[in-house]
Amino acid sequence: MVGIREQGFNRGKEVEALIREAGGRIGDAWCSWAMVVVLRRAGLRVPRFGAARSWFDKAHTVWRGGRVAGRSAPAPGDLLGYTWGRPAICHVELLLVWGTGPSCRAIGGNTGGGGALQREGEGVYENWRLKRMVAAVANVVDNPNY
């Protein structure tokens, strides 16, 4: 999916196909729809979540504010939630590499390239993200049931 780009605002042939595949409405903000598609293509039966915050319920959130529940660190396949200073999570990406340094590697839809954390993106990019920007981590792989 890396390389998908919008044409217009939350629009474009590939973006609209991705939103349709996930079960969303054309023109929606689509970071969460991208995660639905990625996880379903990986064989997980996940719900159709159009809101990023929906992934981060009590049963699935394994990390919030620097504390990990039940394991030493977030793992590849976990979902990363961002708030950008808002009270609730408003963006979600898939974790690729957590590592030991200050950054992690993630892939997301409706995001920007070059590591920029911005409210509205325009494509699917793989980026390095500062761990301090991650508000929460959800483990969907081990428990895809919501």
Residue pairs with C-beta under 8 A, 6 or more apart in sequence:
1 18
1 34
1 37
1 38
1 107
1 109
1 124
2 107
2 124
2 125
2 126
3 123
3 124
4 12
4 14
4 15
4 18
4 109
4 123
4 124
5 12
5 14
5 15
5 122
5 123
5 124
6 12
6 15
6 110
6 122
6 123
7 13
7 15
9 27
9 120
10 27
10 28
10 29
10 30
10 110
11 26
11 27
15 30
15 109
16 26
18 30
18 33
18 34
18 37
18 109
19 25
19 26
19 28
19 30
19 33
20 26
21 37
21 40
22 30
22 33
22 34
22 36
22 37
22 40
22 48
23 33
23 36
23 48
24 30
24 33
24 36
24 48
24 50
25 50
28 50
29 50
29 110
29 120
30 109
30 110
31 52
31 91
31 92
31 93
31 108
31 109
31 110
31 111
31 121
32 49
32 50
32 51
32 52
32 54
32 55
32 92
33 48
33 50
33 109
34 108
34 109
34 110
34 124
35 49
35 55
35 79
35 92
35 93
35 94
35 108
35 109
36 46
36 47
36 48
36 49
38 94
38 107
39 46
39 140
39 144
40 46
42 77
44 140
44 141
44 144
45 144
46 140
46 144
46 146
47 54
47 146
49 55
49 146
52 81
52 82
52 89
52 90
52 91
52 92
53 81
53 88
53 89
53 90
54 146
55 79
55 81
55 89
55 92
55 138
55 140
56 79
56 81
56 89
56 136
56 138
57 138
57 146
59 143
59 146
60 138
60 139
60 140
60 143
60 146
61 69
61 136
61 137
61 138
62 68
62 69
62 70
62 71
62 74
62 78
62 137
62 138
62 139
63 69
63 74
63 78
63 134
63 136
63 137
64 135
64 136
64 137
68 74
68 137
73 98
74 80
74 95
74 98
74 104
74 137
75 95
75 98
75 139
75 141
76 95
76 96
76 97
76 98
77 94
77 95
77 140
77 141
78 94
78 95
78 137
78 138
78 139
78 140
78 141
79 92
79 93
79 94
79 95
79 137
79 138
79 140
80 92
80 93
80 94
80 95
80 104
80 106
80 129
80 134
80 136
80 137
81 89
81 91
81 92
81 134
81 135
81 136
81 137
81 138
82 89
82 90
82 91
82 92
82 93
82 117
82 133
82 134
82 135
83 89
83 90
83 135
84 90
84 91
84 117
84 119
89 135
89 136
90 119
91 108
91 110
91 111
91 117
91 119
92 108
93 106
93 107
93 108
93 111
93 129
94 106
94 107
94 108
95 104
95 105
95 106
95 137
96 104
96 105
96 106
96 107
96 126
97 104
97 105
98 104
98 131
99 105
102 130
102 131
102 132
103 128
103 129
103 130
103 131
104 128
104 129
104 131
104 134
105 126
105 127
105 128
105 129
106 126
106 127
106 129
107 124
107 125
107 126
107 127
108 121
108 124
108 125
108 127
109 121
109 123
109 124
110 120
110 121
110 122
110 123
111 118
111 121
111 123
111 124
111 125
111 127
112 118
112 121
112 122
112 123
112 125
113 123
113 125
113 127
114 127
115 127
115 128
115 129
116 127
117 129
117 133
